[in-house]
Amino acid sequence: MPATGGLAEEPRWFKSSYSGGNTTECLEAAFGRGEVLIRDSKRPAGSRLSISAQTWSRFVADVAA
């Protein structure tokens, strides 16, 4: 197995299809192994929130209900 130098692949970020074209007040999410990362789309290099995939699933289900 080749060594990767410890660098992880950059997450693939997405915005909701309900995001407006005005680019204000948007969050982006990226799925990882057992986690979901969340960041402010206006500050992609800023802080990221990491939550479990299970927590994300419960959140989405609650919002849909």
C-alpha positions in Angstrom: 0.0 0.0 0.0 1.5 3.4 -1.0 2.1 5.9 1.7 0.0 9.1 1.5 2.0 11.2 3.9 -1.0 11.4 6.2 -2.9 13.8 4.0 -6.6 13.1 3.7 -8.5 13.8 0.5 -10.2 17.2 0.5 -13.9 16.9 1.3 -16.4 17.4 -1.5 -18.6 20.3 -0.3 -22.2 21.0 -1.4 -24.9 23.5 -0.7 -28.6 22.8 -0.5 -30.6 23.0 -3.7 -32.7 25.5 -1.8 -29.8 27.9 -1.5 -30.5 31.2 -3.2 -28.3 32.7 -5.9 -27.5 35.7 -3.6 -24.7 33.7 -1.8 -25.7 35.0 1.6 -26.2 33.0 4.8 -25.4 29.7 3.2 -23.9 26.6 4.9 -22.1 23.9 3.0 -21.8 20.3 4.1 -19.4 17.4 3.2 -19.8 13.7 4.0 -16.8 11.9 5.5 -16.4 8.5 7.1 -19.0 8.4 9.8 -19.2 12.2 10.0 -20.6 15.3 8.3 -18.6 18.5 8.1 -20.4 21.9 8.0 -18.9 25.3 7.2 -19.9 28.8 6.2 -19.8 29.1 2.4 -18.5 32.7 2.6 -15.5 31.6 4.7 -14.4 28.2 3.2 -11.0 28.4 5.0 -12.6 29.1 8.3 -13.8 26.8 11.1 -15.6 23.6 10.4 -18.1 21.8 12.6 -17.9 18.0 12.6 -21.0 16.0 13.7 -21.7 12.3 13.5 -23.5 10.9 10.4 -26.2 9.6 12.8 -26.8 13.1 14.2 -27.0 14.5 10.7 -29.6 11.9 9.7 -31.7 12.7 12.8 -31.4 16.5 12.0 -32.5 16.0 8.3 -35.4 13.7 9.4 -36.6 16.3 12.0 -36.5 19.1 9.5 -38.4 17.0 7.0 -41.1 16.2 9.5 
